Amino acid sequence: GGIHKFMNQGIVYSEAYHPLGKPNTAAGHVSIATGTVPALHGIVSNSWYEDGKKVVSDTDKHGKKSAEHQQIPTLTEHFLKAHPHNRSYALSYKSRSAIGLAGKNAPAIWFDKKTGKFRSSKKFFAITPEWLSNFNQKHPLLNKKKNTWDLRHTDKKYYDFPCIDNYQYSRLKTLFKSGNLISRAKSPLGFIKQFMLTPDANQTLLDLSYQVIADTFDKNPDAHLLIWIGLSSLDKVGHRFGPQSKEAVDTIYHLDTQMDSFMDQLAKVVSPKQTFYVLTADHGIMPIPELLKQ
C-alpha cells in the first residue's frame, strides 16, 4: 500500500533521527518543522517550569493555544513568505502537534476530545469556516454511535509475532475479542478517547485533509499548498498497549491502506507530478521492558 510506495518510489533515510535528549511530541514536531534542536527552537518538552510556573508548549501566557514559545521560524513560515499564492495548514488530533508544525503564521487544526470535533485558533478563524463546520456535523466516522475496529487481515499469519497477545504489562487490556473491538467506554468522553485509538481516527483525519486540499484549490487553482498531517493514533496506541501489541501492528496495516487510498484520491485533484510526500515520525518508542527481556 502506501508504505510500499514510499519504499519503492521514494528516497529512504534509514538512519535519520533527531538528536534530542527528551523525545516527545512537542519537541519532536517543532524539530521536524524547524530543522533545529530544542536548545535553539525553545520547545524543550511538552511542558516545563520557568520561575516556578508551569509553561505548556502550545499555550501562551493567557492560556490560549499558540506557538508563542517557538523561537525559530518553521518551514511553514518560510514557505508562506516565498510566494503570495502559497497556503499552509497543519492538522492533527494533538494541538501541540498541529501548532508545532504550523508555527506562528498558518492555521493549525486539532481535535477537541471534550466535544469530539475539530477546531482551530481564533487568530486565523474568527468564525469557524463552513467547510470545517460541515465536516464536523456530517462526517459519518465522527458521528458514529459505536466504536468499531475490524482487523485489517483475516489471515492469522499477519499477526504471528512474539508477545502480540501479551497484555500483562500494558496500561490497558486489549480492545479485541475474536478480531473485533470491544467497546468499554462508559461515558461520552470515554467513547471519544476510545475512538482516537482506532483506525477510524486516522481515516477521519485523512478525510479532513482531503477536504482542506480540495477547498484550497477550488478557491485558488494557482495555489501551492504545504499541508502537515499528524497521524496520532499509532502514538496513542503505542503508549497504552505497547509497540508489539495487536493494536499497534494492525494500526500500521490500516494506515498503510489508508495512505495508499489517500494518495490515489488526491491524484484526481493534483497531478502526482506536482505532489511531494514526506513520511516521518516525531519520536520512537521502546518495547515494554518485560517483553523485551522475554
Solvent accessible surface area in square Angstrom, and as a share of the most:
residue,aa,sasa,rsa
1,G,44,0.42
2,G,0,0.00
3,I,57,0.29
4,H,110,0.49
5,K,55,0.23
6,F,40,0.17
7,M,121,0.54
8,N,101,0.52
9,Q,137,0.61
10,G,41,0.40
11,I,143,0.72
12,V,78,0.45
13,Y,166,0.63
14,S,103,0.67
15,E,152,0.68
16,A,77,0.60
17,Y,170,0.65
18,H,59,0.26
19,P,94,0.59
20,L,29,0.14
21,G,84,0.81
22,K,113,0.48
23,P,82,0.51
24,N,23,0.12
25,T,6,0.03
26,A,1,0.01
27,A,0,0.00
28,G,0,0.00
29,H,20,0.09
30,V,3,0.02
31,S,6,0.04
32,I,42,0.21
33,A,1,0.01
34,T,24,0.14
35,G,70,0.67
36,T,35,0.20
37,V,47,0.27
38,P,19,0.12
39,A,94,0.73
40,L,110,0.55
41,H,0,0.00
42,G,22,0.21
43,I,2,0.01
44,V,67,0.38
45,S,8,0.05
46,N,41,0.21
47,S,38,0.25
48,W,35,0.12
49,Y,151,0.58
50,E,91,0.41
51,D,149,0.77
52,G,70,0.67
53,K,152,0.64
54,K,120,0.51
55,V,20,0.11
56,V,61,0.35
57,S,7,0.05
58,D,8,0.04
59,T,23,0.13
60,D,25,0.13
61,K,165,0.70
62,H,137,0.61
63,G,56,0.53
64,K,141,0.60
65,K,75,0.32
66,S,28,0.18
67,A,8,0.06
68,E,71,0.32
69,H,35,0.16
70,Q,7,0.03
71,Q,120,0.53
72,I,54,0.27
73,P,60,0.37
74,T,0,0.00
75,L,93,0.46
76,T,0,0.00
77,E,17,0.07
78,H,110,0.49
79,F,49,0.20
80,L,43,0.22
81,K,154,0.65
82,A,78,0.60
83,H,76,0.34
84,P,114,0.72
85,H,68,0.30
86,N,12,0.06
87,R,93,0.34
88,S,5,0.03
89,Y,31,0.12
90,A,0,0.00
91,L,0,0.00
92,S,0,0.00
93,Y,6,0.02
94,K,25,0.11
95,S,16,0.11
96,R,78,0.28
97,S,1,0.00
98,A,0,0.00
99,I,10,0.05
100,G,2,0.02
101,L,8,0.04
102,A,1,0.00
103,G,5,0.05
104,K,78,0.33
105,N,66,0.34
106,A,1,0.01
107,P,22,0.14
108,A,5,0.04
109,I,0,0.00
110,W,10,0.03
111,F,11,0.05
112,D,30,0.16
113,K,90,0.38
114,K,172,0.73
115,T,81,0.47
116,G,8,0.07
117,K,62,0.26
118,F,4,0.02
119,R,106,0.39
120,S,15,0.09
121,S,21,0.14
122,K,160,0.68
123,K,142,0.60
124,F,65,0.27
125,F,40,0.17
126,A,89,0.69
127,I,149,0.76
128,T,69,0.40
129,P,20,0.13
130,E,135,0.61
131,W,24,0.08
132,L,1,0.01
133,S,32,0.21
134,N,55,0.28
135,F,17,0.07
136,N,13,0.07
137,Q,122,0.54
138,K,148,0.63
139,H,22,0.10
140,P,97,0.61
141,L,39,0.19
142,L,25,0.12
143,N,60,0.31
144,K,54,0.23
145,K,193,0.82
146,K,130,0.55
147,N,8,0.04
148,T,60,0.35
149,W,7,0.03
150,D,92,0.47
151,L,38,0.19
152,R,95,0.35
153,H,47,0.21
154,T,142,0.82
155,D,70,0.36
156,K,174,0.74
157,K,134,0.57
158,Y,76,0.29
159,Y,20,0.08
160,D,118,0.61
161,F,98,0.41
162,P,106,0.67
163,C,33,0.20
164,I,10,0.05
165,D,96,0.50
166,N,41,0.21
167,Y,23,0.09
168,Q,126,0.56
169,Y,82,0.31
170,S,18,0.11
171,R,169,0.62
172,L,78,0.39
173,K,118,0.50
174,T,35,0.20
175,L,7,0.04
176,F,16,0.07
177,K,144,0.61
178,S,110,0.71
179,G,20,0.19
180,N,74,0.38
181,L,22,0.11
182,I,58,0.29
183,S,56,0.36
184,R,115,0.42
185,A,34,0.26
186,K,201,0.85
187,S,56,0.36
188,P,112,0.70
189,L,73,0.36
190,G,24,0.23
191,F,51,0.21
192,I,24,0.12
193,K,97,0.41
194,Q,13,0.06
195,F,12,0.05
196,M,11,0.05
197,L,10,0.05
198,T,1,0.01
199,P,9,0.05
200,D,26,0.13
201,A,0,0.00
202,N,1,0.00
203,Q,53,0.24
204,T,0,0.00
205,L,0,0.00
206,L,5,0.02
207,D,38,0.20
208,L,0,0.00
209,S,0,0.00
210,Y,52,0.20
211,Q,70,0.31
212,V,1,0.01
213,I,5,0.03
214,A,31,0.24
215,D,26,0.14
216,T,11,0.07
217,F,41,0.17
218,D,119,0.62
219,K,147,0.62
220,N,24,0.12
221,P,105,0.66
222,D,94,0.49
223,A,9,0.07
224,H,106,0.47
225,L,38,0.19
226,L,38,0.19
227,I,41,0.21
228,W,37,0.13
229,I,48,0.24
230,G,9,0.09
231,L,44,0.22
232,S,9,0.06
233,S,1,0.01
234,L,61,0.30
235,D,32,0.17
236,K,29,0.12
237,V,0,0.00
238,G,6,0.06
239,H,87,0.39
240,R,64,0.24
241,F,4,0.02
242,G,4,0.04
243,P,39,0.24
244,Q,55,0.24
245,S,6,0.04
246,K,39,0.17
247,E,0,0.00
248,A,3,0.02
249,V,22,0.13
250,D,0,0.00
251,T,1,0.01
252,I,74,0.38
253,Y,50,0.19
254,H,34,0.15
255,L,20,0.10
256,D,32,0.17
257,T,49,0.29
258,Q,18,0.08
259,M,14,0.06
260,D,36,0.19
261,S,62,0.40
262,F,15,0.06
263,M,22,0.10
264,D,75,0.39
265,Q,73,0.33
266,L,11,0.06
267,A,41,0.32
268,K,178,0.76
269,V,56,0.32
270,V,27,0.16
271,S,48,0.31
272,P,91,0.57
273,K,196,0.83
274,Q,147,0.65
275,T,40,0.23
276,F,179,0.75
277,Y,74,0.28
278,V,109,0.63
279,L,87,0.43
280,T,80,0.47
281,A,63,0.49
282,D,23,0.12
283,H,39,0.17
284,G,65,0.63
285,I,80,0.41
286,M,139,0.62
287,P,33,0.21
288,I,26,0.13
289,P,99,0.62
290,E,75,0.34
291,L,10,0.05
292,L,102,0.51
293,K,184,0.78
294,Q,138,0.61
